[in-house]
Amino acid sequence: MGAGSTVIVVMAGGKGTRFWPRSRERRPKQFLPILGERNLLAQTVDRVLPTFGPERIFIATTTELAEETRRLLPELPPDNVIAEPEGRNTAPCLALALVHIARKRPDAVMAVLSADHWIGDEPRFLEDLDLAARHAAGTGDLVTFGIPPAYPETGYGYIETEGEGPVRRVAAFREKPPLETALAYAASGRHFWNAGMFVWRLDAFREELRAHAPAVLDPLEAWASAGALPGDLPAAYARTEATSIDYALLERSRRVAAIPARFRWSDVGSWPALLDFHEKDAAGNIVRGDAVLVEARDCAVFGGARLVALAGVEDLIVVDEPDALLVTRRDRAQGVKQVVDELKRRGRKDLL
Amino acid sequence: MGAGSTVIVVMAGGKGTRFWPRSRERRPKQFLPILGERNLLAQTVDRVLPTFGPERIFIATTTELAEETRRLLPELPPDNVIAEPEGRNTAPCLALALVHIARKRPDAVMAVLSADHWIGDEPRFLEDLDLAARHAAGTGDLVTFGIPPAYPETGYGYIETEGEGPVRRVAAFREKPPLETALAYAASGRHFWNAGMFVWRLDAFREELRAHAPAVLDPLEAWASAGALPGDLPAAYARTEATSIDYALLERSRRVAAIPARFRWSDVGSWPALLDFHEKDAAGNIVRGDAVLVEARDCAVFGGARLVALAGVEDLIVVDEPDALLVTRRDRAQGVKQVVDELKRRGRKDLL
């Protein structure tokens, strides 16, 4: 059992404020061409389209973003864009995808991907995906991908595995660790970054949700049994427990396996993370758009229509949009979130 | 002899690139409201208008800027805006003003001011101006104002004086000094910044130019003798020696006196110099326009129509214009000149 019965579910409902001012509520990170010519969502679909075909690729997103998502992905059947009536975290989102897909493909394996991550070495990625699908199909396991830690990141959750080999048992999910713990994890060979990518059989996923997260599943199953009328979905969805799939299911199920990824991965989670993906000039600068740099070092300019001039500055990230400009330091870009919070506080919907 | 026979000549032909991107060739510093609501040229005229009246205030500028200058100063007779056919430094500019004014007011005293400087304590300034005019009228001296050095500036020329009292003999003009010399000058009590403001009788000015700088004066006197036809001025002006009044005259004449200024003065020569004139918030920041600052310290935002967000940055100056943006450090803003030079090299007339 391989790609033939596997469907892809791309989670694409993220709002992501960390790429402000380029990202906005109506133009989230997955819609942006911040890596290459195509937006991240399209790149995610491109990656799996030749193997799986358009009929078996689904996008889970919010009602607000559904129309634009369909416009950006004309190759997919419009009905394959599943619209959450409201954001209630990942568990209800994936339960809705389950109910949606199971009507036509009850025997499928479902592979859950993120719309706004970067994947390197795509052939290996497809091989790992196939391995996961075959393992999930054969065993009923909930399969996660574990990313070998490139460094002791304290901002990710970790998967603690047991044993050796390409598919391993999961001993525990570990919360974002303090630095000392992260250092130990990065050295252990048993700990992996939890990249939020999952592969499971629909029936196994349903069974495990029933066992561990009925408050997530039950309202949607009741809705489906009553005819799955679109007009009834918002009320049903509002009754689901708003929680993450990690917390509701993966940390509780005893049927979780992990595959150490052989592909490369990044969540490209912030402006500084993006810098790793751009070529730098001799002074360490990255320039997109019209710019003049004088005695500037290790700076990045993501410009727009206007000229950006830097003189005698270092380590800055400058992002220029027609209605807003961001200047931050590459080592202090977490402040972008506070900028967005302040704009919310000021009621500046025009800039959110 | 006082204000009654004194005319003001405001030198307003400067191009000044140091306030780019706000200043441009057609919108030089003197046209900008960078200190308060009114532009610097209008403030300069406002300062002397009540005392001298519009008929006795002249503006010397370039042909390119003459029309806009008249528009900005509707209170002055249009003929009082004297247009240099081309920029040939300050000596031909002031010789042209001499010839222009002498036709109607041969007995006047002429006080030369700059269009883009800041003057503090205006009553004292007017007192010093009156003192200078009376001294110049009574003696025929070429009177300069010397600014008591506030710190050992190495970017200005200095006037070395002899004796004591409110009007002193000038022993020498000193070029921009190295730091050690500037330290000695600042401590001496005998050295003053040369602010480029002068007061002299027209006849004394003519005599001294004839004696020391005939190559500056002769083409213009010949033009005046031949009827002062406007169409003949460009050719006559092109024959004048392009040189500064300091070099051509003041460093050579033996009739130069200096008045230590009792008013306050700044040439507001750069973005960092401008910061001294703005109130700072508790974190040392200055904000003009729409901005959000998060963990920003000692920064200045001169914004425009768009929101400017700073996050986790220090000591920056950000200047936002519709077609260009500058980010520099307050201690390295001399790089602004290099930015402008680079734009010239690239042929970016749209931004100059």
HADDOCK unambig.tbl for C-alpha pairs under 7 A between the chains (distance, minus, plus):
assign (segid A and resid 292 and name CA) (segid B and resid 339 and name CA) 6.52 0.50 0.50
assign (segid A and resid 294 and name CA) (segid B and resid 335 and name CA) 6.42 0.50 0.50
assign (segid A and resid 294 and name CA) (segid B and resid 338 and name CA) 6.81 0.50 0.50
assign (segid A and resid 294 and name CA) (segid B and resid 339 and name CA) 6.43 0.50 0.50
assign (segid A and resid 306 and name CA) (segid B and resid 323 and name CA) 4.84 0.50 0.50
assign (segid A and resid 306 and name CA) (segid B and resid 324 and name CA) 5.15 0.50 0.50
assign (segid A and resid 307 and name CA) (segid B and resid 323 and name CA) 6.38 0.50 0.50
assign (segid A and resid 307 and name CA) (segid B and resid 324 and name CA) 4.57 0.50 0.50
assign (segid A and resid 307 and name CA) (segid B and resid 325 and name CA) 6.19 0.50 0.50
assign (segid A and resid 308 and name CA) (segid B and resid 324 and name CA) 5.87 0.50 0.50
assign (segid A and resid 308 and name CA) (segid B and resid 325 and name CA) 4.85 0.50 0.50
assign (segid A and resid 308 and name CA) (segid B and resid 326 and name CA) 6.17 0.50 0.50
assign (segid A and resid 309 and name CA) (segid B and resid 325 and name CA) 5.95 0.50 0.50
assign (segid A and resid 309 and name CA) (segid B and resid 326 and name CA) 4.78 0.50 0.50
assign (segid A and resid 309 and name CA) (segid B and resid 327 and name CA) 6.24 0.50 0.50
assign (segid A and resid 309 and name CA) (segid B and resid 339 and name CA) 6.90 0.50 0.50
assign (segid A and resid 310 and name CA) (segid B and resid 326 and name CA) 5.99 0.50 0.50
assign (segid A and resid 310 and name CA) (segid B and resid 327 and name CA) 4.94 0.50 0.50
assign (segid A and resid 310 and name CA) (segid B and resid 328 and name CA) 5.81 0.50 0.50
assign (segid A and resid 311 and name CA) (segid B and resid 327 and name CA) 6.46 0.50 0.50
assign (segid A and resid 311 and name CA) (segid B and resid 328 and name CA) 4.81 0.50 0.50
assign (segid A and resid 311 and name CA) (segid B and resid 333 and name CA) 6.82 0.50 0.50
assign (segid A and resid 311 and name CA) (segid B and resid 335 and name CA) 5.13 0.50 0.50
assign (segid A and resid 311 and name CA) (segid B and resid 336 and name CA) 6.35 0.50 0.50
assign (segid A and resid 312 and name CA) (segid B and resid 328 and name CA) 5.88 0.50 0.50
assign (segid A and resid 312 and name CA) (segid B and resid 329 and name CA) 6.20 0.50 0.50
assign (segid A and resid 312 and name CA) (segid B and resid 332 and name CA) 5.47 0.50 0.50
assign (segid A and resid 312 and name CA) (segid B and resid 335 and name CA) 6.36 0.50 0.50
assign (segid A and resid 313 and name CA) (segid B and resid 328 and name CA) 5.96 0.50 0.50
assign (segid A and resid 313 and name CA) (segid B and resid 329 and name CA) 6.17 0.50 0.50
assign (segid A and resid 323 and name CA) (segid B and resid 306 and name CA) 4.83 0.50 0.50
assign (segid A and resid 323 and name CA) (segid B and resid 307 and name CA) 6.39 0.50 0.50
assign (segid A and resid 324 and name CA) (segid B and resid 306 and name CA) 5.17 0.50 0.50
assign (segid A and resid 324 and name CA) (segid B and resid 307 and name CA) 4.59 0.50 0.50
assign (segid A and resid 324 and name CA) (segid B and resid 308 and name CA) 5.86 0.50 0.50
assign (segid A and resid 325 and name CA) (segid B and resid 307 and name CA) 6.21 0.50 0.50
assign (segid A and resid 325 and name CA) (segid B and resid 308 and name CA) 4.85 0.50 0.50
assign (segid A and resid 325 and name CA) (segid B and resid 309 and name CA) 5.94 0.50 0.50
assign (segid A and resid 326 and name CA) (segid B and resid 308 and name CA) 6.18 0.50 0.50
assign (segid A and resid 326 and name CA) (segid B and resid 309 and name CA) 4.76 0.50 0.50
assign (segid A and resid 326 and name CA) (segid B and resid 310 and name CA) 5.98 0.50 0.50
assign (segid A and resid 327 and name CA) (segid B and resid 309 and name CA) 6.24 0.50 0.50
assign (segid A and resid 327 and name CA) (segid B and resid 310 and name CA) 4.95 0.50 0.50
assign (segid A and resid 327 and name CA) (segid B and resid 311 and name CA) 6.47 0.50 0.50
assign (segid A and resid 328 and name CA) (segid B and resid 310 and name CA) 5.81 0.50 0.50
assign (segid A and resid 328 and name CA) (segid B and resid 311 and name CA) 4.80 0.50 0.50
assign (segid A and resid 328 and name CA) (segid B and resid 312 and name CA) 5.86 0.50 0.50
assign (segid A and resid 328 and name CA) (segid B and resid 313 and name CA) 5.94 0.50 0.50
assign (segid A and resid 329 and name CA) (segid B and resid 312 and name CA) 6.18 0.50 0.50
assign (segid A and resid 329 and name CA) (segid B and resid 313 and name CA) 6.16 0.50 0.50
assign (segid A and resid 332 and name CA) (segid B and resid 312 and name CA) 5.46 0.50 0.50
assign (segid A and resid 333 and name CA) (segid B and resid 311 and name CA) 6.82 0.50 0.50
assign (segid A and resid 335 and name CA) (segid B and resid 294 and name CA) 6.43 0.50 0.50
assign (segid A and resid 335 and name CA) (segid B and resid 311 and name CA) 5.14 0.50 0.50
assign (segid A and resid 335 and name CA) (segid B and resid 312 and name CA) 6.36 0.50 0.50
assign (segid A and resid 336 and name CA) (segid B and resid 311 and name CA) 6.34 0.50 0.50
assign (segid A and resid 338 and name CA) (segid B and resid 294 and name CA) 6.80 0.50 0.50
assign (segid A and resid 339 and name CA) (segid B and resid 292 and name CA) 6.52 0.50 0.50
assign (segid A and resid 339 and name CA) (segid B and resid 294 and name CA) 6.42 0.50 0.50
assign (segid A and resid 339 and name CA) (segid B and resid 309 and name CA) 6.89 0.50 0.50
